[in-house]
Amino acid sequence: MPQEVGKQYSELLRKYVTHEDETDLYAAQQVSRKFIEKKISPEEVISLHKTSVEQIFPDVASSIGPSYDFLIEVMIHYGLALMEHQSLVRKQEAMQIEMDVAVKVQDMLLETTVPRVDGLDIGFVSKPAKKMSGDYVYFIESGHEEACVAVADVMGKGLPAALCMSMIKFGMDSLREKANDPRHVLEIINQIVEKSVDDSMFISMFYGKYMKSTNTFTFGSAGHEPALLYRAAEDRFVELDAKGLLLGIRKDVDFQQKSVELYPGDFIVMLTDGVTEGRNAEGFIDEEVIFNMLRDVKNLPAQHIADHLYTELFKMQNYMLHDDFTLVLFKKE
C-alpha cells in the first residue's frame, strides 16, 4: 500500500476521533477514491485502520485487535466473492447485448408474406417460448397459382441460431423465382447449411408446395416433424412423412418427395415439435386431444383454426410454452 495514502488516512482518523468534525468525513470520502485508484483491496483498508487505531489508542488496541483480524479474514473472502459476482454480471451483460442483436436479426429474417392462391386458405402462428425463437417460417408465392412454405426448427438459441436462419433465408431467397419441388429445395438448402453452419447446430425442415391447377400438395422433409392431413370426407387425420436427414449432416442426401390431392374441406397442418410435445401437469398432451381441438373448428377459416389450437394448447400448459410453437395451415376451400 502507498505510504502517502496510509499516512493521510491515519491523520484523518486521528483528527475525526478527536473533534468529530464532518469536514474530516468528507476528506475521508476523497481518500476512498484514492484507494480505488491505487487498487487497494478492502482487507488492506481494514489492516490500515487496525494499525492506525493501535497508534491512536495503544491502551485498547490489544483488546479489540483480534476483532480486526476476524474482519480482515471475512473481507478477503468477501472480496473474492464480489469479484466473481462482478465477472458474472459482465458476462450476463455481454450475453444480453448478443441476445438483443440476435433478436433484431431474427425479426428481420422472420418477415414473410402469406401467399394468396385461389381456392387455398392459409393461416399460421409462430410464438417463441422465450425471447428468441428457434423456429422459422418462409412462404413463396408464384403468380397466385402455387404456394410454397418452409417450416424449419433450428436446435439452438441466440446469435448462432439467428445466423443459421440467415443461411436458410439466403437459400430460400435464391429459389424465390422458381417454385421448385421440395426434393430440389431441400437439396440446395442442405448444401448451403453443410458448408456454412457449425457441426453443433442441427436444423430440421419441412417443405411443401401447393399447386392450384391440380389441387395437389407435394412435400419433403429433412428430419422434421410429420405434417397432419385432415380428410374432411372421412373425418380422420393422416401423417404426412417423408424420409430425409437433418440439414447439414451430409453434403449429398436424397430427400424423399411425396404428393397428396386435396379436396374441399381438407387441410394440412405443418408444425414444429413445440406443438406436438406440449406438456401439462399430467405429462405430454396426447395427439388425440390435438385432433379433437382441430375437429372442433374444422369449418372455420385457416387462421381461426391456427389461433384456436395455439390458444387452447397454451391454456392447457398453464399459459407457459416449454418450446417454440409454430404451425402453418393450408386449407382447401
N, C-alpha and C positions, 0 to 999 in steps of 0.2 A: 504494500500500500504506500503511495506517495507520502513522504513525511510532512510536506506542506499542508495537505488536506487534513492529515491526522492532527497536527498542531492546531489548525483552525477550529476543528471540531471540539477538541478538548477545551480550548479557550472559551468558545461559545457556551459549552455546557457549564463551565465554571461560573461564567457571568450570569447565566439564567438561574441556576440553583441558588445564587446569592441574591439576585434582585428580582427574579421572576418578571422580567420585562418582555413585553410582547414583541418588541423590535428584535430581540435575540431569537425569538421563534421564527420570525421572517428570515433572518440571516441564516438560520439552520436549514430553512427550505432551499435557500440558494446553494448551501453546501451539499444538499442531497442531489442537486443537479450535477455537481462535480463528481459525486460518487458514480453516477450513471455514466458520465463522460469517461471516467477512468476505469469503467467496468469493474467496480468494486462490488463484490458479492454481499448479500445480506448478512451472512455469517461473519464476514470481515468487519462489517459495520458494528455488529454486536461485540466482537472482540475488541474493537477500538473503544466502544462505550465502556466495556468492562475495565480496560486499562485506565481510562480517564476517571472512572469512579474510584478506582483504587488510589489514584493520585489525589483526588479531591477529598475523599472520605477514607483515609487509611484505617481508621478505627473500626469501621463496619465492613470493610472490604472482605475480611476473612469469613464473615457470616453469610454474606449474600453472594460471594464469588461462585460457589457451586451452582447457583440458580442460573448464572450466565452461561456456565459450561453446558448445562442442560439445554438452554435455549439455543446455543450455537449448534448442538447436535440436531435439534429439531429443524433449524433453519437450513442446515446443509441438505437434508433430505427434502425439505420443502422447496428449496431452490431447484433441485434436480427434477422434482415433480412438476414445478412450474415451467421449466424449460421444455419438458416433454409435452406438457399441455399446449404451450405456445407453438411448438413444432406441429402438433396435430391440427391446431387451429389454422395455421398457414397452409397445411396440406388440404384441409377442407375448403378453404377459400379458393385455392388453386383449382380444386375439383369443381367447385361451383362455377367458376369462370368458364372452365371447359364445358360444363353442362349447359350453361347459358348459350355458348357458341353452338353447341350441338343442337339445341332446341331451335335456334334461328335457322340453322342449315336444314334441319328436318322440316320445319314449317314451309320452307321454300320447296323442298323436294316433294312434300305430300300434296301440293296443289295439283288438282286434276279435275277435268271436266267430264261430267256424266254424259255419255253419248245419247243421241236421240235417233232411234230407229223405229219406223212404223211397225206397230204390232208387238213391240217389246217394251215392257215397263221395267225400269231399273231403280233399285234403291240400295243404299249402303250405309253402314255405321262403322266407324273406327274410333275406338276410345283407348287411350293409354292407361295402363294400371298405375303408372307413376308419371313423372314429368316427361320422360322420354318414352317413345313407343318403339317397339322392335318390329311392328307390322307396317306393311307398305301396300297401297292400292294404286294401280295405274290403269287408266282407261285409254283406249284408242278407238276413234270413230272413222269410218270410211264411207263418206258420202251418203249417210243415212241408210246404207244398205247392209253394213256389217258393224258389229260392236265387239271389241276385244277387251279383255281385262286380265291383269296380272295381280294376283294376291300373294304376297311374299311375307315370310316370317324370318327376321334376322335374329339369330340366337345370340344376342349380346345387347349391351346398352351403351349409352354415352356417345362420345365422338366417333369411336370406331364403328358403331352401328350406323351412325349417320353417314359416314364415309362409304360403308357398304351399300347403303341405299343410293348414294350418288352414283356408284358404279352401275346399279340396276337401272336407274333413271337414264344414264348415258346410253346404255344399251337399248332401252325401250325407245328413247328419242330417235335413235338411228334407224329404228324399224317403223317409225310412225307413218311414213308414206306408203308402207306396204303392210297391209293387214295380213301378216304371214300366218302360216299354220303353226299350231302350238309346238310341234316337234322341232321345227326350224327355229322358232323364237327361243326355246329352252336351250338349244344347242349353242346359239350365239351368246346368250346371257351367261351360260356356263363357261364358255371360253374366256369371256371378259372377267368374270369373277375369279376363275382359276389363275389368271395372270396377275390380278390386281389386289386380291384380298388375302390377308394373313390366314395361315392354316388353322388358327384357333377360332376363326369365325365360320359359322355354319349358316347356310341360307336355304330354306325350302321355298318352293314356288308352285302355284297352280295357275295355269294359263288357259283361258277359254275364249272361243270365238263363235259368235252367233251370226248366221247368215240368213238374211230375210228371205232370199229367193227360194231357199229350200226348207226354212224353219228348222235348221239343224244347229246343234251346239257341238263344236269339236273342242276337245280338251286334251291336255297333257299335264304331267306332274313331275316335279323334281323333289321327291321325298316329302310331299306336302299332305296335309290333312285331306281326305277324300271329300269331294263336294256331295251335296244331297240333292237328289232329283225327286220332286213330288209329282206323282202321276195322279192328276185330278180325277180321271175316269175310274181309276182303281182305288183311289184313296190310300195310297201306300207310298213309302219312301224307298228309294234305291240309292246305294252308294255309287258315286262316280269316281273310280280309282284307276290310275294308270301308273305303270311301273317307271321308275326313274330315280337315279341317285340324287342326293342333295347337291346343290350347285357348288362348284369349285373343288369337289373331291378328286375328280379325274378330268383330264383335258378332253378326252374323247369318250362320250357317253351316248348310248342310244336311248332316246326317250320314246316311250310308247305313246301312241296317239289314238284316241277313240272318238266316236261320234254318236249322238242320240238325236232323235227327232222330237221336237216339242209340239204339243197340241194345246188348244185353248184351255187355260186354267192351270197348266203345268208351270212349275217354277223350279229354278236351280238355286241352291244356297251354297256359295263358296265362302269358306271361313278359315279361321286360324284355330289353334288348339285352345285359345283362351275362351272360345265359345263352348267347345265340346268337353273341356276338362274343368268346367266351373265347379266350385265346391261350396257346400253349406255345412252346417253343424253335424249332419249325419254322414258326410263324405261327398264323393263325386255325384253330381247331378246326373241321373240316368238319361240316356238318349231318348227314351220314350217320352219323358217329360218335355224334352225339346220338341219332339214330333207333335205332341198334343198342343203345345203352345202355337206352333205354326198352323196346325189344323184350325185352331180357334179363329184365326184371322185370314184364312186362305183366300177369302173373297175380296179382301181389301187391296188397295194399291201396294206396289212393291215397297215403297218407302215406309208405309204404315206397318207392313209386316216386319220389316227390319227393325224399326223403332220399338215395336211391341216386344219382340224377342229380347232385345237388349234391356228394356225396362224391367221385364219380368225376371230375367236371369240376374240382373243387378240387385233387384229386390230380394230374391232368394238367397243371394250371397251377403245379405246384411249390408247392402249398399257399399260393398268393397270388392274391387276387382283383384283377383290373385294373379292375373296375367292380362296382357293386352287383348282387347276384344275387337275383332274385325269380322264383318260379314258383308258379302255382296250378293244381291238377289236379282236374278234375271227371271221375269215372269212373262209368259206368252199370253197376250191379251186375246 
